[in-house]
Amino acid sequence: MKRLPLHIGFTLRSKLAQIGQAARLFMQLLACSPRALMRFSLIREQVYYLGNRSLSIIGVSGLFVGFVLALQGYYTLQRYGSAEAVGLLVALSLVRELGPVVSALLFAGRAGTSLTAEIGLMKAGEQLTAMEMMAVDPVTRVLAPRFWAGFIAMPLLAAVFSAVGVIGGWLVGVVLIGIDAGAFWSQMQGGVDVFADVGNGVIKSLVFGLTVSFVALLQGYGCKPTPEGVSYATTRTVVVSSLAVLALDFVLTAMMFSI
């Protein structure tokens, strides 16, 4: 049996080492979570930092997504005489799919990169090493609050995105186009199920928040302590987080519709 070429074996070994480091960091985060949750003030500060500062881009994006959904939905449903169902189309598209997914992509680009850059700069400035010298675990003190803050902030941002998107759909459908307001809201209320539709969106947003926060912290904690290393880790956070969100969206959607 022929041996694998040297560069292939080295690449496989490097990838396996990276997977092992990621699994080890994830287990450390879970193990120190009880101690981190006892100091909830640290998590609250990070929720404000990650969530409130991402609110503007989430709100504006949700508004314009609602505009586009209402326009596209109206011109499509009008062919079949179902223009009053624009509200249902906008609501289902947002709470099931676009709200969690687009919010997670924006969250990765705004909050995920800031997390990676912050942790990477702390590592480059040897602040994490100084904590270890003072017998302070940086995973418990620095990483875990940011990890759970992302987990909490992501569903809230997705809810804001969906709510603002529905308002945008109402502005275009009712105010601009002239669809009956009663039909717009009644179709939405009758067709959107709290557990089957909204609940699935909440589950997706929780999983996406967990994923994006972990990827951002992993890239920042494992980056090279140089300006080039921090910039590479920041870029890698967006790429890996976006691909992970899209892949998990497919898996979760398949599981939810098969149950």
C-alpha positions in Angstrom: 0.0 0.0 0.0 1.4 3.3 -1.1 1.9 6.1 1.5 0.1 9.3 1.2 2.2 12.3 -0.1 3.9 14.2 2.7 1.9 17.4 2.1 -1.4 15.6 2.2 -0.5 13.8 5.5 0.6 17.1 7.0 -2.6 18.8 5.9 -4.8 16.1 7.4 -2.8 16.1 10.6 -3.2 19.9 10.9 -6.9 19.8 10.3 -7.4 17.1 12.9 -5.4 19.2 15.3 -7.6 22.2 14.6 -10.7 20.1 15.2 -9.3 18.8 18.5 -8.4 22.3 19.6 -11.9 23.5 18.8 -13.5 20.6 20.6 -11.3 21.2 23.6 -12.2 24.9 23.8 -15.9 24.1 23.4 -15.7 21.7 26.3 -13.8 24.3 28.4 -16.5 26.9 27.7 -19.2 24.5 28.8 -17.3 23.4 31.9 -16.7 27.0 33.1 -20.2 28.2 32.1 -21.7 27.8 35.7 -19.1 30.1 37.1 -19.5 32.6 34.2 -23.3 32.6 34.6 -22.9 33.4 38.3 -21.3 36.7 37.3 -24.1 37.7 35.0 -23.1 41.4 35.0 -20.2 40.5 32.7 -22.7 38.7 30.3 -25.0 41.7 30.5 -22.3 44.1 29.4 -21.4 41.9 26.5 -25.1 41.6 25.5 -25.2 45.3 25.3 -21.9 45.5 23.4 -22.9 42.8 20.9 -26.6 43.3 20.6 -27.3 47.0 21.0 -24.4 48.1 18.7 -25.7 45.7 16.0 -29.3 47.0 16.3 -29.1 49.7 13.7 -27.8 47.5 10.9 -30.3 44.7 11.9 -33.3 47.2 11.9 -32.4 48.9 8.6 -31.7 45.6 6.8 -35.0 44.1 8.1 -36.9 47.1 6.9 -35.6 46.9 3.4 -36.0 43.1 3.3 -39.6 43.6 4.2 -40.0 46.1 1.4 -38.6 43.7 -1.2 -40.6 40.8 0.1 -43.8 42.7 -0.2 -43.1 44.0 -3.7 -42.0 40.6 -5.0 -44.8 38.8 -3.2 -47.5 41.2 -4.5 -46.4 40.9 -8.2 -46.2 37.1 -7.9 -49.5 36.5 -6.0 -51.4 39.0 -8.1 -51.2 36.6 -11.0 -53.3 34.0 -9.0 -55.7 36.5 -7.5 -54.2 36.1 -4.0 -52.7 39.6 -3.4 -54.2 39.7 0.1 -51.9 36.9 1.1 -48.8 39.2 0.9 -48.8 39.6 4.7 -48.7 35.9 5.2 -45.9 35.5 2.7 -43.8 38.2 4.3 -44.4 36.9 7.8 -43.6 33.3 7.0 -40.5 34.2 5.0 -39.2 36.3 7.9 -39.9 34.2 10.9 -39.0 30.8 9.3 -36.0 31.7 7.2 -34.8 35.2 6.4 -35.1 36.5 9.9 -32.7 34.0 11.6 -30.4 33.5 8.6 -29.9 37.1 7.5 -29.6 38.3 11.1 -26.9 35.6 11.7 -24.9 36.7 8.7 -25.1 40.3 9.7 -24.3 39.3 13.3 -21.2 37.5 12.0 -20.1 40.5 10.0 -20.6 43.0 12.8 -20.3 41.3 16.2 -18.3 38.2 15.2 -15.5 40.2 13.7 -15.3 42.6 16.7 -15.1 39.6 19.0 -12.3 38.0 17.0 -10.4 41.3 16.8 -10.8 42.0 20.5 -9.6 38.5 21.6 -6.8 38.6 19.1 -5.5 41.9 20.2 -5.7 40.8 23.8 -3.6 37.8 22.9 -1.2 39.9 20.9 -0.8 42.3 23.8 -0.2 39.4 26.2 -3.2 40.3 28.3 -4.4 36.7 28.3 -1.0 35.5 29.4 -1.0 38.1 32.2 -4.3 36.7 33.4 -2.9 33.2 33.5 0.1 34.5 35.5 -2.3 36.0 38.0 -4.1 32.6 38.3 -7.2 34.0 36.4 -8.6 31.6 33.8 -9.1 33.7 30.6 -11.6 31.2 29.3 -13.9 31.8 32.3 -13.2 35.5 32.6 -13.1 36.7 29.0 -14.4 34.0 26.6 -17.4 32.5 28.4 -19.3 35.8 29.0 -18.9 36.7 25.3 -20.0 33.2 24.3 -23.2 33.3 26.2 -23.8 36.9 25.4 -23.9 36.0 21.7 -26.2 33.1 22.5 -28.6 35.5 24.2 -28.3 38.5 21.8 -28.8 36.6 18.5 -32.5 35.5 19.1 -33.3 39.1 20.2 -31.8 40.5 17.0 -33.6 38.0 14.9 -36.9 38.9 16.5 -36.2 42.6 15.8 -35.3 41.8 12.2 -38.6 39.9 11.7 -40.7 42.5 13.4 -39.2 45.4 11.4 -39.5 43.4 8.3 -43.2 42.8 8.8 -43.7 46.6 9.4 -41.8 47.2 6.1 -44.1 44.7 4.3 -47.1 46.5 5.7 -45.8 49.9 4.5 -45.3 48.7 1.0 -48.4 46.4 0.8 -51.0 48.5 2.6 -49.8 52.1 2.4 -48.0 52.1 -1.0 -49.8 49.4 -3.0 -53.2 49.7 -1.4 -53.9 46.1 -0.1 -56.7 46.0 2.4 -55.2 46.3 5.9 -57.7 43.9 7.5 -56.9 41.2 4.9 -53.2 41.8 5.3 -53.2 41.2 9.1 -55.9 38.5 9.2 -54.1 36.4 6.6 -51.0 36.7 8.7 -52.6 35.8 12.0 -54.4 32.9 10.5 -51.4 31.4 8.7 -48.5 31.8 11.1 -48.3 29.2 13.9 -46.5 30.2 17.0 -44.9 26.8 17.7 -44.4 25.5 14.1 -43.2 28.7 12.5 -42.0 31.2 15.2 -40.7 28.4 17.4 -38.6 27.0 14.5 -37.2 30.4 13.9 -36.2 30.9 17.5 -34.5 27.5 17.5 -32.5 28.4 14.4 -31.5 31.8 15.9 -30.2 30.1 19.1 -28.1 27.6 17.1 -26.8 30.3 14.9 -25.9 32.5 17.8 -24.0 29.7 19.5 -22.2 28.9 16.3 -21.2 32.4 15.3 -20.0 33.3 18.9 -18.0 30.1 19.2 -16.3 30.5 15.8 -15.4 34.1 16.5 -13.9 33.3 19.9 -12.1 30.2 18.5 -10.5 32.3 15.7 -9.5 35.1 18.1 -8.2 32.7 20.8 -6.2 30.6 18.3 -4.8 33.3 16.1 -1.1 34.2 15.8 -0.3 37.2 18.1 0.7 39.5 15.2 -1.2 42.1 13.2 -1.3 39.8 10.2 -2.6 37.0 12.4 -5.4 39.0 13.8 -6.5 40.4 10.4 -6.5 36.8 9.0 -8.5 35.5 11.9 -11.0 38.3 11.5 -11.5 37.5 7.9 -11.7 33.8 8.6 -14.4 34.4 11.1 -16.8 35.9 8.5 -16.1 33.1 6.0 -16.4 30.2 8.4 -19.4 31.7 10.3 -21.3 32.4 7.1 -20.7 28.9 5.7 -21.6 27.3 9.0 -24.9 29.3 9.2 -26.0 28.4 5.7 -25.1 24.7 6.2 -26.8 24.5 9.6 -29.9 26.3 8.1 -30.3 23.5 5.6 -29.8 20.8 8.2 -32.2 22.4 10.7 -34.8 23.1 8.0 -34.7 19.4 6.8 -35.1 18.2 10.4 -37.9 20.5 11.2 -40.0 19.7 8.2 -39.4 15.9 8.6 -40.7 15.8 12.2 
